[in-house]
Amino acid sequence: MTIRHEERPVLTPHNLDETELLGLFRRMALLREFEERTAEQYARGRIWGFCHLYTGQEAVAVGAVSALTREDYVVTAYRDHGQAIAKGIDPKRVMAELFGKRTGTSLGRGGSMHLFDREVNFMGGYAIVGGHLPIATGLALAVQYREEDRIVATFFGDGAVAEGAFHESLNLAQLWQLPVVFVLENNLYGMGTAVERASATRDFHPRAEAYGIPGEAVDGMDVLAVREAVTRARDRALDGKGPSFLEMKTYRFRPHSMSDPGRYRTRGEVDIWRQRDPLRTFPERLIEEEVATREQIDVILGEVEEEVRECIAFAEESPHPEPADLMRFVWAADEPEGEDGP
């Protein structure tokens, strides 16, 4: 596995101040706690259907989205809880969507894989592998056509690299010099198939260079490294220099989905990657470099536990969709835009 090895980003006020650094940790801790409680609720039968958890990959979503603005678009695949919450969707609404409740982001109709919120320009999780990449490319074309001061960031897994839509999207993005950042979350497995069993090469970023797009491998377990890489790519897009391709080397600690026993990995492999858990290494750095104290870290962990408890209570108390709503929002002309729309 090839990862760019550079000096770690310095934790100083010249980079990010204490509030911002603790904010990054808090968001990662929130994602971790949200996913762990989601697994618990799934096991209790309150969440059903397909459910793909983000545990272990928090540094990618938090680091990447922290480099974006509210106006920037985000489009992602079915492992979408992390990016959705990082982008600013109320985690209560995300949990309600997982519960299939009307207060969810898609009125309880989409579930885990189909989160959406146009208010924060989170343009969806998509269940078709690689199928959202042309959508992200199309959004970037619209941004360019309208001469808007924003970009599109799209997240996808290593399994999507084998899809034709991946190559078509990169080709058009470079041909038209579109403001899009392709963020590959290489967690080393496409469902239960290891990368080395499915790909002739274990590094994917050189493939982008075949289309003239600069590719870069980034330590996806380091939230600051991710933030800096996406910041550079975003600046490049805004300067009219076209797309970038970032391969985040990361790892999911849980199996592919809640229905996956995960027998294709050894416990030793998972334990090795847990040594690089961003929820372990980042707070250690904050304490080591005297940016935060252990007490501050513990307070944040307690706060996010309470916040997620409130998310679950909100989801439990929210109403189910009405049977009369079954045919609503099937056609765009059925309903005027309003707060009741998805």
HELIX and SHEET records of a PDB file:
HELIX    1   1 GLU A   18  ALA A   43  1                                  26    
HELIX    2   2 GLU A   58  SER A   66  1                                   9    
HELIX    3   3 HIS A   81  LYS A   87  1                                   7    
HELIX    4   4 PRO A   91  LEU A   98  1                                   8    
HELIX    5   5 GLY A  111  MET A  113  5                                   3    
HELIX    6   6 ARG A  118  VAL A  120  5                                   3    
HELIX    7   7 LEU A  133  ARG A  146  1                                  14    
HELIX    8   8 ASP A  158  ALA A  162  5                                   5    
HELIX    9   9 GLY A  164  LEU A  175  1                                  12    
HELIX   10  10 VAL A  195  ALA A  198  1                                   4    
HELIX   11  11 HIS A  205  GLU A  209  1                                   5    
HELIX   12  12 VAL A  223  LEU A  238  1                                  16    
HELIX   13  13 ARG A  267  ARG A  274  1                                   8    
HELIX   14  14 PRO A  278  GLU A  288  1                                  11    
HELIX   15  15 ARG A  294  GLU A  317  1                                  24    
HELIX   16  16 PRO A  323  ASP A  325  5                                   3    
HELIX   17  17 ALA A  332  ASP A  334  5                                   3    
SHEET    1   A 6 PHE A 122  GLY A 125  0                                        
SHEET    2   A 6 TYR A  73  THR A  76  1                                        
SHEET    3   A 6 VAL A 152  GLY A 157  1                                        
SHEET    4   A 6 VAL A 180  ASN A 186  1                                        
SHEET    5   A 6 SER A 244  LYS A 249  1                                        
SHEET    6   A 6 GLY A 215  ASP A 219  1                                        
SHEET    1   B 2 TYR A 189  GLY A 190  0                                        
SHEET    2   B 2 THR A 193  ALA A 194 -1                                        
END                                                                             
